[in-house]
Amino acid sequence: MNGRQRISVALLSVSFAGFGAWTTNEGFTDRAVIPTKGDVPTIGHGSTRYEDGAPVRMGDTITPHRAELLARNLMTKDEKQFAASLPGVKLYQAEFDVYLDFVGQYGIGSWGKSSMRRELMAGNYVQACAALLKYRFAAGYDCSTPSNKRCLGVWTRQLDRNTKCMAAQ
């Protein structure tokens, strides 16, 4: 026994390392861009909307400071919705950070329908980690296709999430 205990999701929040990984993975753009074919405009550290729910539009600009504030504010909203989606579930901090990173990229709607959520609700932690690898598509294209230049980052990010998740087990 390693002495670690999972903690109720309701008591967790994204760690400093988790937020840092998010902003690093998302990168920074001072102007709205469409990161992968078929995606919606994003700005700053991958934000697709503003705090009031208004969508990012092509032509929008942002400063690094505002981008960090926006990312933190949106992550706080995501945390609340994420925690509410997992009543009674306990996670390690690393698992929380991984799944919240997923929510930040794919949205709470995708999370709510995901096999990851279903597996966590059933207490199947390893299976939930494995389910991360099901999310490899962008605009209908399989990003795990070898030598793809269209959306390789989508797939490598899922592989990284899976590795971190499995290391927590």
WOGIVEN-V709602 format. One line per field, one symbol per residue. phi: phi as a letter, one per 40 degrees, with the letter a starting at -180 (. if undefined). psi: psi as a letter, one per 40 degrees, with the letter a starting at -180 (. if undefined). burial: b if it has 24 or more other ideal C-beta (glycine too) atoms within 12 Angstrom, else e. A space follows every 50 residues. Layout:
BEGIN
phi = ???
psi = ???
burial = ???
END
This chain:
BEGIN
phi = .cgcbcbddcccadcdcccccdccccgbbcbcbbcbdgcbdbagbgcbac dcgcccbdhcbacdccccccccccccccdccccccbcgcbbcdccdcccc ccdcccgccccccccccdccccgccccccccdcccbbbfgccccddgcbc adccccccccccccccccc
psi = heeiiiihddeiihidddddddddddahheihihdiheiihiibfeheii deehiiiheiiiidddddddddddddddddddddefheihiidddddddd dddddeidddddeidddddddeegddddddddedgeihfehheehieied fdddddddddddddddde.
burial = eeeeeeeebeebbbbeebbebbbebbebbeebbebbeebebbbbbbbbbb eeeeebeeebebeeeebeebbbebbebbbebbbebbeebebbbbbbbbbb bbbbbbbbebbeebebbebbeeeebebbbebbbbbbbbeeeebbeeeeee bebbbebbebbbebbeebe
END
